[in-house]
């Protein structure tokens, strides 16, 4: 609510102050590093609708702690970049700042919610707010079309996910995932619920057959593209897959859908990225590929019980890749402004090779060997 007033008073410089909100979330995560390293969850509970067994149960484990650090840190960087990206005369700049901060807040609520219904509320808030961010330029037909497409795809996926959540919650007698995970149904009932959950996760993360909305969303302003790709919409689906993967690793429908969708998306995204000349589209399809690699890796890790390491000890790989993607998108924006083109073939050779090399390092970083120490 303060963001529009600050922008009216200070202009684009207000983004530096607005960035303090997600930065505070990063500071909170760092302050709670000790219990996370010890394997203890940070839990808070607030009554909401007791008759419906709904409460605002917040639970921060290693995975959600990593996401808080990611959403807060990258959000602060993207907001700070807005101060240099926009002009003071930009129409609707105050509203944009408010929606951007609201989106970051919704993402934070999503990743710390233990109650699946509360998580769904934040899930759909990110959908609505992303629609406003992607369609910021109301005069652009491409922005309006991309915003509408993202809204329809992710909303339909979210509704399917809600049905899966209700099925699991009704069987377990609770909507808290920490309790649902220990009281799962079996047979066809579980298979249907799992597929519905995956419909929400895959649509949010632009994994096949929902890969088309993310490249179109690059019509958004560059700070929005950076945040959507690095820490927001696509990471929400990855987070959900990582959250439920240890409990669902033995479910056949879970393995079949994730493996099939992941492999198809990797092949499609990688092949399409090689045929792109537009820098932002190149990054978009590269991101689709990296997300597919991530969900497939989560499947393999859960199946082999390697994911237990993620639950017990934090890893910085996703943070490094997220910041890499953010920096890569910003580099593309700088190159575009300097050369007046987003066509990679029209850039001076040293600049083009540097950008393509950096983008390649984002993907290579996923497969880089790690020390065994």
N, C-alpha and C positions, 0 to 999 in steps of 0.2 A: 504493500500500500504506500510505502514511503518512496519507492523507486520513481514513480512518475513525478512526484513533487520535487525530488532531488534533481531529476533531469530538467524540469522546467526552470529550476533555479540556477543550476551549474552547467547545464548543457551536457555535452558528451563526457566531460570530466567526471560527472556523477557516477559513471560506470566503475571508476576506481573505488568509490565508496560502496557501491552496490556489491562489488566483488567480495567485500568483507563477509557477507552472509554465507556463501559456500565455503569461504576460507575458514570461517569459524567451525564448520562441520569437520574440516580437515584437522583443525587444532584439537577438537574433541576426540577424534579418532586417535590422534597421536597421544593424547593424555590417557587414553584407555588401552594403550599398547600392552601394558604389563599383564592384566588379566587375560587378554587374548593370547599372549605368548604362553601363559600357563594353562591354556586349554579351557578356561572358564568363560561362560557366556555372561554378557552384561544384559540384565533383564529388568524391564519396567512394565508395570501393568496398570491400566486405568479402566474403570467400569464404563461400559457404553450402553448396550441393550441386553441386560442380563436374561430377560425372558427368551431371547433368541440365541442365547449362549454366545453373544458377541461382546468382545472386550477389545480394547486397544492394547494388545500385548506386543511389546517391542523386545526383540531378542537379537543381540549382536554377537555372532560367532566369528570365526576367522574369515569365512567367505563374505559375510555382510560387512565386516570391518574393512576388508579390502575394497568393497564397493563404495562404502562411505568415503574412504580416502580418495578413491577414483572420482566419484561424482563431485565431491567438494573441491578437490584440487584442480581438476580439469575445468570445472565450472568457473572457478575463480580466474583461471588463466584466460578462458574464453571471454569472460566479461571484461577483463582488463584490455583484451584485444579490441573489444567493441569501442573503447575510448579513442582508438586511433583509426578504426575502420569507418565509423559513421561521421557524417557532417552534422553540425549543430542544427542545420535546417532540414534534416531528415524528417519527413512526415511520420507522426505516430511513434516517435522515439521513446517518449515516456512510457507509453503502453507496452512497447517492445521490452523495455527494461523490466517492467513489472512482471510480464509474462515469462521472461527468461528466468528470473529469480524464482517465480512460482513453479516453473518446470523443474528447476534444481531441487526445490523443496519436495515436490511430489516424488522425484526419483529417490531422495533420501528416505522418505516415508515408505516407499516400496521395498527397499532393500533391508530395512530394519524391522518390518512387520512379521511377527510370528503368526498372527491370525490371517488366514488365507483370504477371508472376505475383506478385511481391511487392506490387505495387499492389493486385492482387485480394485478397490476404490482408488487407490493411488495409481494403479495400472492404467485405469481409464482417464484419470486426471492428466497423466503424461500424454495420452492420446489426444485429448482436447487441446492441451496447451501446445503440443507440437504442431497441431493444425494451425494455430494462430501464429506460431513462429515461422513455419514454412511459407505460409501465405502472407507474410508481413507486407510485401509489396503488392497492395491491392490492385495496382494498375497493370501488373504483369499477369497475362493470361497463363503463362507457364507456371508461375508460382501458385495461382489459384487452383489449377488443375492438379499439380503435385500435392498440394495440401489436402484437397478433397480425396485424392487417391489413397494417400497415407491414412487418412481418417477412416475411410471405409474398410480398408484391408485390416488395419490393426483393431478396429472396433469389432468387426465380425470374428476375428480370432480371439479377442478378449471375451466375447459372449460365449464362445465355445469353451474357453477355459473356465468360465464361471460355472457352467454346467458340470464340468469335471470336478471343480472344487466342491460344489454342493453334494455330488455323489460321494466323494471321499469323506466329507465332513459329516454327512448323515450316517454313514456306516460307522465312523469312529466315535460319534457322539461328541465331537469337538472339532472346531475349525482351526485349532492351533497346529501348525505343521509339526512341531516337536512332539505332539501327541498322536497326530494322524500317522506319522511315519512308523510308529510302533504298533499300529492297529489297522493295517491295510486289508482290504477285501482280497478275494482271489477269483480266479476264473475269468469269464467273459466280462463280468462287472468291472474288474480292475483294468482289463484291457481297454474297454471303452473309455473309462475315466482317464487313463493315461494318454490315449490318442487325443482326447479333448484338451488336456493340459498342453500337449505338444502343439496343437493348433494355435494356441495363444502364444507360446514361446517362439515358434518358428515364424509366425507372422510378424511378431515384434522385431525379431532379429533378421528379417529379410532373407530367410533360408528357403530354398525351394519347397513348395511352388509359389512362394511369396516374394521372390527376389526382385521383382520389377519396381516396387515402390521406392526403394532406397536410392537408386540412381536418379530417378525423377525428382527426388527431394533435394538434389543438389541445386535446384533453382532457388533455394533459400539463400539469404545472406551468408557469407562465408563463416562468420562466428557460429551461426546456427548449424551449418554443415559440419563444422569442426566438432561441436558438442554432440550432435546426433550420432556422428560416426565414432567418436572417441569414448563417450561415457554415458550416453543416454539411451535412446530408443533401442539400438541394437544390443546394448549390454544388458538391458532388462530381460530379454529372452535368454541370453547366455546365463544370467544369474539364476533364473528359474530352473534351467536345466541342471546347473551345478548344485542347486539347493536340493533337488529331489533325486538326483542321480544315484547317490548311495543306497537309497531305499528301493529304487525301482530297477536296479541294475539287472535283476534276474527275470524281468518281465519281457516276454518275447516281443510283444508289440512295441515296446519302448525301444528295444535294440533295433528292430527292423526299420521303424520309421526314422529314427535318428541316423542310422547308418546310410539308408537310401537317400534321404534328403541331404545329408552332409556331403556325400560323395558327388551327387549330381550338382550341388551348388559349387563345390570346389572346381569341378571340371568346367561348368558353365561360366562361373565368375572369372576363372583364370584365362580361359580362351577369349572371352569377351573383352577383358582388360587389355589383352595383347593387341586388339584391333581398334583401340581408342586413341584418338589424337587430342581430344579435349582433356585437359589436366584434371578437372574436377570429376569427370566421368571415369577417368582412369583410376582415380583414388576410390571412387564409389564402388566399382567392380572389384578392385583390390580388397576393399573392406569386406564386401560380401564373401570373398574367398577366405579371408582370414577368420571371419566369424564361423564359416562352415568348418574350417580346420579346428577351431576351438570347440565347437559342440561335438565334433567327431572324437576329438581327444578326450573330452569329458566322458563320452561313452566308453572309450577304451580304458580310461583310468578307473571308472566305476566298476567295470566288468572285472578288472584285475586287482581291485581293491587299492589301487595306488591313490585314489582320491582321498583316502584317509589322511594322507600327508597334508592335503590342502585344508582339511578340517582341523588338524592339530597344529599346523605351522604355516605362517603366512608366506606367500610367494609374490614376487614383484613383477613377474613376467607380464601379466595383463596390464599393469600400470605402465610399464615401459612401452608396450605396444600402443596403448591408448595415447600417451603423450607423444609418441612418434607420429601417430596419425594426425593428431592435432597440429604438430609442428609442420608436417608435410602439407596439410591443407593451407596453413598460413603461408608457407613458402610459395605455394602455387598462387596464392592471392598476391603476394609481393611481386612474383615474376610476371603475373598478368598485368599488374599496374605499371611495371617498368617497361614491358615490351608491348603493351596494349593488345595482348592476345592470350587466349588460353590454349591455342593450338601448339602442341608440343613440337610439331614439325617446323613451326615458324620461329621458334625461339633460337637465340644464338647457341651454337653447339655446346660451349662450356656450360651454359646455364641449363640447357636441356639435359645434358648428361648428368649434371649434379643432382637435378630434381629426380630423374629416373633412378639414379643410384640410391638416393635417399629413400624413395618409395620402395625400391627393392629390398632395402635393409629392413623395412618394417616387416615384410613377409619372411625374410631369411631369419630374422630374430626368433621366429616361432620354432625354427628347426635347429637353431644353434645348439651344439652339445653343451651340457652343463657339467660343472665340476662334481665329482662324487664325494667331495668332502662334506 
